[in-house]
Amino acid sequence: MNLQTHIPFSKNSSNPIDYNSKIILLGSCFSDNIGQKLRYHKFQSILNPFGILFHPKAIESVIKNAITKKEYTEKDLFFLNERWQSFEAHSKLSSSSKEEALDQLNKASVSINTALQSSSHIIITLGTSWVYRLLETDEIVANCHKVSQHKFKKELVSIVEINKSLSSIISLVRKVNANINFIFTVSPIRHLKDGFIENQQSKSHLISALHQIIPKHKNSFYFPSYEIMMDELRDYRFYKEDMIHPNDIAINYIWKKFYENWLSDEALELKKEVIKIQRGLEHKPFNPNSKKHQQFLSSLQEKIETLKKKYSHISF
């Protein structure tokens, strides 16, 4: 008896991810989930330098500013709750020091610029079509930073506008890196603060726009994170206690689907070796000074050195 429906996959064999690939991940917090998995398994990756970005407009703005080498200045900041913050970035780039906040913004932008030029793959996770427009400037913000809601207008971005934003993202990136592979996905995290119906409408706009844009651009692909969560993992036991975010079981399940679909056969084998080393490093011995444990550490170091000879960027 089959108690689960499965989304069919055909393995991407023409431009897979391997240990020579360079990957940049941008977007909602599900990018963090996949990005942390890539880091753990020692793939070369840059993860959300501007922090979590929930909607296409925010991602487009960050990419545009990075490629045009915008320099962030005091006019891009505001002071609230004893911290200097930017409407273009996540609060992790905020600081009690104005100079530090600007330094973090400019370094993050340079990091994105460099990564876009050298990356083989870019993974973009879209979270929502709902945006907040700052009434004072009439600009859409990436993060409200707990500024009073009456200073914003909440809007649902249309499919047409999302299409324009996605086309702009692809065009901007391809100007500096013509051969990069785009992997788009929609976050399985439900934005229920918007409302149940409103969340579905939001996700539908993202999915519709992606499936209109992707076929028009070479080396652009869709990975069904949202669909796996909604269909294959159709049960609340795969959510955290808030009933909104996928739990570790769900994240690991979707990660498995991702690497089975996107990693080369060689990378899949090498990943197994990396896992063995990682688990060895995480091992806590009963007697650290024992001869047996010292032999274990020596063997582990040999494996690390062997791996580093082949892939010098890998470090533990």
C-alpha positions as CSV (number, residue, x, y, z in Angstrom):
1,M,0.0,0.0,0.0
2,N,1.3,3.4,-1.0
3,L,0.5,5.9,1.7
4,Q,2.2,8.9,0.1
5,T,2.2,10.6,-3.3
6,H,5.6,11.5,-4.8
7,I,6.6,14.3,-7.1
8,P,8.5,12.8,-10.1
9,F,12.0,14.0,-10.7
10,S,14.4,13.7,-13.6
11,K,18.0,14.1,-12.4
12,N,19.7,17.2,-13.8
13,S,22.7,15.8,-15.6
14,S,23.7,18.7,-17.9
15,N,24.8,21.2,-15.3
16,P,24.8,19.6,-11.8
17,I,26.4,20.9,-8.6
18,D,29.7,19.3,-7.7
19,Y,32.5,20.2,-5.3
20,N,34.0,22.6,-7.9
21,S,30.7,24.5,-8.1
22,K,30.3,27.9,-6.5
23,I,26.8,28.7,-5.2
24,I,25.1,31.9,-4.0
25,L,21.8,31.6,-2.2
26,L,19.4,34.5,-1.8
27,G,15.9,34.8,-0.5
28,S,13.6,33.7,2.3
29,C,14.6,31.7,5.3
30,F,14.3,28.4,3.4
31,S,17.5,29.6,1.6
32,D,19.1,29.5,5.0
33,N,18.0,25.9,5.5
34,I,19.4,24.7,2.2
35,G,22.5,26.9,2.5
36,Q,23.4,25.5,5.9
37,K,23.1,22.0,4.5
38,L,25.5,23.0,1.7
39,R,27.9,24.5,4.1
40,Y,27.8,21.5,6.4
41,H,28.7,19.2,3.5
42,K,31.5,21.6,2.5
43,F,30.2,23.0,-0.8
44,Q,31.5,26.4,-1.8
45,S,28.5,28.7,-1.0
46,I,27.6,32.3,-0.1
47,L,24.4,32.6,1.9
48,N,22.2,35.6,2.1
49,P,24.8,38.4,2.7
50,F,21.9,40.9,3.2
51,G,20.0,38.4,5.5
52,I,16.7,36.9,4.8
53,L,14.8,38.5,1.8
54,F,11.2,37.6,1.5
55,H,10.0,38.8,-1.8
56,P,11.3,39.2,-5.4
57,K,11.4,43.0,-5.3
58,A,13.8,42.9,-2.4
59,I,16.1,40.4,-4.1
60,E,16.0,42.4,-7.3
61,S,17.0,45.6,-5.4
62,V,19.9,43.9,-3.6
63,I,21.2,42.4,-6.8
64,K,20.9,45.6,-8.8
65,N,22.7,47.6,-6.1
66,A,25.5,45.0,-5.9
67,I,26.1,44.9,-9.6
68,T,26.0,48.7,-10.0
69,K,28.3,49.0,-7.0
70,K,26.1,51.3,-5.0
71,E,27.8,52.7,-2.0
72,Y,25.6,52.8,1.1
73,T,25.7,56.1,3.0
74,E,24.0,57.6,6.0
75,K,20.9,58.4,3.9
76,D,20.3,54.7,3.5
77,L,20.0,54.3,7.3
78,F,17.5,55.2,10.0
79,F,17.8,55.1,13.8
80,L,15.2,53.2,15.8
81,N,15.3,51.2,19.1
82,E,18.9,52.4,19.6
83,R,20.1,50.8,16.4
84,W,21.0,52.0,12.9
85,Q,19.0,50.0,10.3
86,S,18.4,49.8,6.6
87,F,15.0,49.1,4.9
88,E,17.0,47.2,2.3
89,A,18.5,44.6,4.6
90,H,17.6,42.2,7.4
91,S,18.1,43.3,11.0
92,K,21.2,41.1,11.3
93,L,23.0,44.0,9.5
94,S,21.8,46.5,12.0
95,S,24.1,48.0,14.6
96,S,24.3,50.5,17.5
97,S,27.1,52.1,15.5
98,K,26.3,54.0,12.3
99,E,29.8,53.3,10.9
100,E,29.5,49.6,11.6
101,A,26.0,49.4,10.0
102,L,27.3,51.0,6.8
103,D,30.4,48.9,6.8
104,Q,28.3,45.7,7.0
105,L,26.0,46.9,4.2
106,N,28.8,47.8,1.9
107,K,30.8,44.6,2.6
108,A,27.7,42.5,2.0
109,S,27.0,44.2,-1.3
110,V,30.6,43.7,-2.5
111,S,30.3,40.0,-1.4
112,I,27.2,39.6,-3.6
113,N,28.9,41.3,-6.5
114,T,31.9,39.1,-6.3
115,A,29.8,35.9,-5.9
116,L,27.5,36.7,-8.8
117,Q,30.5,37.0,-11.1
118,S,32.1,33.8,-10.1
119,S,29.2,31.5,-9.2
120,S,28.2,28.5,-11.3
121,H,24.7,28.4,-9.6
122,I,22.4,30.8,-7.9
123,I,19.6,29.5,-5.8
124,I,16.7,32.0,-5.2
125,T,13.9,31.2,-2.7
126,L,10.8,33.3,-3.0
127,G,8.7,33.6,0.2
128,T,5.8,35.9,-0.5
129,S,4.1,38.3,-2.9
130,W,3.0,40.6,-0.1
131,V,5.2,43.7,0.2
132,Y,5.2,46.8,2.4
133,R,5.6,50.2,0.7
134,L,7.0,53.0,2.9
135,L,4.6,55.9,2.5
136,E,7.3,58.6,3.1
137,T,9.4,57.5,0.1
138,D,6.9,55.4,-1.9
139,E,9.5,52.6,-2.0
140,I,9.0,48.9,-1.3
141,V,11.1,47.8,1.7
142,A,12.9,44.5,2.3
143,N,12.2,44.6,6.0
144,C,10.0,46.8,8.2
145,H,12.2,46.5,11.3
146,K,9.2,46.9,13.6
147,V,8.5,50.4,12.4
148,S,4.9,51.4,13.1
149,Q,2.6,49.8,10.5
150,H,0.8,53.0,9.8
151,K,3.9,54.2,8.0
152,F,3.5,51.5,5.3
153,K,1.0,50.4,2.7
154,K,0.6,46.7,2.3
155,E,0.3,45.5,-1.3
156,L,0.0,42.2,-3.1
157,V,2.4,42.3,-6.1
158,S,0.7,41.1,-9.3
159,I,2.0,38.2,-11.4
160,V,2.9,40.7,-14.1
161,E,5.0,42.7,-11.7
162,I,6.7,39.6,-10.3
163,N,7.4,38.5,-13.9
164,K,9.1,41.9,-14.5
165,S,11.1,41.6,-11.3
166,L,12.3,38.0,-12.1
167,S,13.2,39.0,-15.7
168,S,15.2,41.9,-14.3
169,I,17.0,39.6,-11.8
170,I,18.0,37.2,-14.6
171,S,19.1,39.9,-17.0
172,L,21.2,41.7,-14.3
173,V,23.0,38.6,-13.2
174,R,23.6,37.4,-16.8
175,K,25.3,40.7,-17.7
176,V,28.1,39.8,-15.3
177,N,27.9,36.0,-15.5
178,A,26.4,34.7,-18.7
179,N,26.7,31.0,-17.8
180,I,25.3,30.9,-14.3
181,N,22.5,28.4,-13.6
182,F,19.4,29.7,-11.9
183,I,17.5,27.4,-9.5
184,F,14.3,29.0,-8.3
185,T,12.1,27.6,-5.6
186,V,9.1,28.8,-3.5
187,S,9.5,28.6,0.3
188,P,7.3,26.0,2.0
189,I,7.0,28.3,5.0
190,R,3.4,29.6,5.3
191,H,3.0,33.3,6.0
192,L,-0.2,32.9,8.0
193,K,0.1,36.4,9.5
194,D,-1.2,37.5,6.1
195,G,-4.1,35.1,6.4
196,F,-4.7,31.6,5.2
197,I,-6.4,32.7,1.9
198,E,-3.9,35.5,1.5
199,N,-1.0,33.2,1.9
200,Q,-2.3,30.8,-0.8
201,Q,-2.9,33.8,-3.1
202,S,0.6,35.0,-2.5
203,K,2.3,31.6,-3.2
204,S,0.1,31.2,-6.3
205,H,1.4,34.5,-7.7
206,L,5.0,33.4,-7.2
207,I,4.5,30.0,-8.7
208,S,2.6,31.3,-11.7
209,A,5.2,34.0,-12.4
210,L,8.1,31.5,-12.1
211,H,6.5,29.0,-14.5
212,Q,5.9,31.8,-17.0
213,I,9.5,33.1,-16.8
214,I,11.7,30.0,-16.4
215,P,10.9,28.5,-19.9
216,K,12.0,31.7,-21.5
217,H,15.5,31.6,-20.1
218,K,18.3,29.0,-20.6
219,N,19.8,27.3,-17.6
220,S,16.9,28.3,-15.4
221,F,15.1,25.7,-13.3
222,Y,12.4,25.2,-10.8
223,F,12.8,23.0,-7.6
224,P,9.5,22.2,-6.0
225,S,10.2,22.8,-2.3
226,Y,6.7,24.2,-1.7
227,E,5.0,21.3,-3.5
228,I,7.0,18.7,-1.7
229,M,5.9,20.2,1.6
230,M,2.3,20.6,0.6
231,D,1.9,17.2,-1.1
232,E,4.5,14.6,-0.1
233,L,4.7,15.8,3.5
234,R,1.0,16.5,3.9
235,D,0.9,16.2,7.7
236,Y,1.3,18.5,10.6
237,R,3.9,16.1,12.1
238,F,6.4,17.7,9.6
239,Y,6.0,21.2,11.1
240,K,7.5,22.8,14.1
241,E,5.3,23.7,17.1
242,D,4.2,26.9,15.5
243,M,2.6,24.8,12.7
244,I,4.1,27.2,10.2
245,H,7.8,26.3,9.7
246,P,9.0,22.9,8.5
247,N,10.7,20.9,11.2
248,D,14.1,19.1,10.9
249,I,12.5,16.0,9.5
250,A,10.9,18.0,6.7
251,I,14.0,20.1,6.0
252,N,16.1,16.9,5.8
253,Y,13.5,15.3,3.5
254,I,13.5,18.2,1.1
255,W,17.3,18.5,1.2
256,K,17.5,14.8,0.2
257,K,15.2,15.5,-2.7
258,F,17.4,18.4,-3.7
259,Y,20.8,16.7,-3.6
260,E,19.4,13.6,-5.3
261,N,18.2,15.8,-8.1
262,W,21.1,18.4,-8.3
263,L,24.3,16.8,-7.2
264,S,26.6,15.0,-9.6
265,D,27.3,11.3,-9.0
266,E,30.8,12.1,-8.0
267,A,29.6,14.8,-5.5
268,L,27.1,12.3,-4.0
269,E,30.0,9.9,-3.3
270,L,32.3,12.6,-1.9
271,K,29.4,14.0,0.3
272,K,29.4,10.6,2.0
273,E,33.1,11.0,2.9
274,V,32.4,14.5,4.2
275,I,29.6,13.2,6.4
276,K,31.9,10.6,7.9
277,I,34.5,13.3,8.7
278,Q,31.9,15.6,10.2
279,R,30.5,12.9,12.4
280,G,34.0,11.9,13.5
281,L,34.7,15.6,14.5
282,E,31.4,15.7,16.4
283,H,32.2,12.5,18.3
284,K,32.7,12.9,22.0
285,P,35.0,10.2,23.5
286,F,34.6,8.8,27.0
287,N,38.4,9.0,27.3
288,P,40.0,11.6,25.1
289,N,43.5,10.5,26.1
290,S,43.1,6.9,25.3
291,K,45.3,5.2,22.7
292,K,42.3,4.1,20.7
293,H,40.9,7.7,20.5
294,Q,44.3,9.0,19.5
295,Q,44.4,6.5,16.7
296,F,40.9,7.5,15.7
297,L,42.0,11.2,15.5
298,S,45.0,10.3,13.4
299,S,42.9,8.3,11.0
300,L,40.4,11.2,10.8
301,Q,43.2,13.7,10.1
302,E,44.5,11.5,7.3
303,K,41.0,11.5,5.7
304,I,40.9,15.3,6.0
305,E,44.3,15.8,4.4
306,T,43.4,13.4,1.5
307,L,40.2,15.4,0.8
308,K,42.0,18.7,1.0
309,K,44.6,17.6,-1.6
310,K,41.8,17.1,-4.1
311,Y,39.7,20.1,-3.0
312,S,41.9,22.7,-1.4
313,H,38.9,24.9,-0.5
314,I,37.5,22.3,1.9
315,S,38.3,23.0,5.5
316,F,37.0,21.5,8.7
